[in-house]
Amino acid sequence: MKNKTQVSLVILACIAILALGAFRIFQIERNYQANLLLATACIENEGTVVSTQNGFFALSKVTCEE
């Protein structure tokens, strides 16, 4: 019985890790698309694109300087 519980916990932990990873990939993709639109609009208006990131796990942010 104890072995079955351990296997169940390992499977549950793996599913949780995969779910969190998929969620993070979705966030990164959505952030990338938003930054791409802002950067394209900035370049079309002859501005300077500035990309910043606050930390290793933080999503990047794009601003435009005219």
C-alpha positions as a Markdown table, in Angstrom:
| # | Residue | x | y | z |
|---|---|---|---|---|
| 1 | Met | 0.0 | 0.0 | 0.0 |
| 2 | Lys | 2.8 | 2.4 | 0.9 |
| 3 | Asn | 4.5 | 1.8 | -2.5 |
| 4 | Lys | 1.2 | 2.6 | -4.3 |
| 5 | Thr | 1.0 | 5.9 | -2.5 |
| 6 | Gln | 4.5 | 6.9 | -3.4 |
| 7 | Val | 3.9 | 6.1 | -7.0 |
| 8 | Ser | 0.8 | 8.2 | -7.0 |
| 9 | Leu | 2.6 | 11.1 | -5.4 |
| 10 | Val | 5.4 | 10.9 | -8.0 |
| 11 | Ile | 2.9 | 10.9 | -10.8 |
| 12 | Leu | 1.0 | 13.8 | -9.3 |
| 13 | Ala | 4.2 | 15.8 | -8.9 |
| 14 | Cys | 5.2 | 15.1 | -12.5 |
| 15 | Ile | 1.8 | 16.3 | -13.8 |
| 16 | Ala | 2.1 | 19.4 | -11.7 |
| 17 | Ile | 5.6 | 20.2 | -13.0 |
| 18 | Leu | 4.4 | 19.7 | -16.6 |
| 19 | Ala | 1.3 | 21.9 | -16.0 |
| 20 | Leu | 3.4 | 24.7 | -14.6 |
| 21 | Gly | 5.9 | 24.4 | -17.5 |
| 22 | Ala | 3.1 | 24.6 | -20.1 |
| 23 | Phe | 1.6 | 27.6 | -18.3 |
| 24 | Arg | 5.0 | 29.4 | -18.3 |
| 25 | Ile | 5.6 | 28.6 | -22.0 |
| 26 | Phe | 2.2 | 30.1 | -22.7 |
| 27 | Gln | 3.1 | 33.2 | -20.8 |
| 28 | Ile | 6.4 | 33.6 | -22.6 |
| 29 | Glu | 4.7 | 33.2 | -26.0 |
| 30 | Arg | 2.0 | 35.7 | -25.2 |
| 31 | Asn | 4.6 | 38.2 | -23.9 |
| 32 | Tyr | 6.7 | 37.7 | -27.0 |
| 33 | Gln | 3.8 | 38.5 | -29.3 |
| 34 | Ala | 2.9 | 41.6 | -27.4 |
| 35 | Asn | 6.5 | 42.8 | -27.4 |
| 36 | Leu | 6.8 | 42.1 | -31.1 |
| 37 | Leu | 3.8 | 44.3 | -31.8 |
| 38 | Leu | 5.1 | 47.2 | -29.7 |
| 39 | Ala | 8.6 | 46.9 | -31.2 |
| 40 | Thr | 7.2 | 46.9 | -34.8 |
| 41 | Ala | 5.0 | 49.9 | -34.2 |
| 42 | Cys | 7.9 | 51.7 | -32.6 |
| 43 | Ile | 10.3 | 51.0 | -35.5 |
| 44 | Glu | 7.6 | 52.1 | -38.0 |
| 45 | Asn | 7.3 | 55.5 | -36.1 |
| 46 | Glu | 11.2 | 55.8 | -36.3 |
| 47 | Gly | 11.6 | 55.3 | -32.5 |
| 48 | Thr | 14.1 | 53.4 | -30.5 |
| 49 | Val | 13.1 | 50.1 | -29.0 |
| 50 | Val | 14.3 | 49.5 | -25.5 |
| 51 | Ser | 14.0 | 46.0 | -24.1 |
| 52 | Thr | 14.3 | 45.5 | -20.3 |
| 53 | Gln | 14.2 | 42.5 | -18.0 |
| 54 | Asn | 14.2 | 42.8 | -14.2 |
| 55 | Gly | 15.3 | 39.3 | -13.3 |
| 56 | Phe | 16.1 | 35.9 | -14.7 |
| 57 | Phe | 12.6 | 34.5 | -14.3 |
| 58 | Ala | 10.9 | 37.8 | -15.1 |
| 59 | Leu | 9.2 | 38.5 | -18.5 |
| 60 | Ser | 10.9 | 41.1 | -20.7 |
| 61 | Lys | 9.3 | 44.5 | -21.3 |
| 62 | Val | 9.5 | 46.6 | -24.4 |
| 63 | Thr | 9.3 | 50.4 | -24.4 |
| 64 | Cys | 9.6 | 52.9 | -27.2 |
| 65 | Glu | 11.7 | 56.1 | -27.0 |
| 66 | Glu | 10.9 | 58.7 | -29.6 |
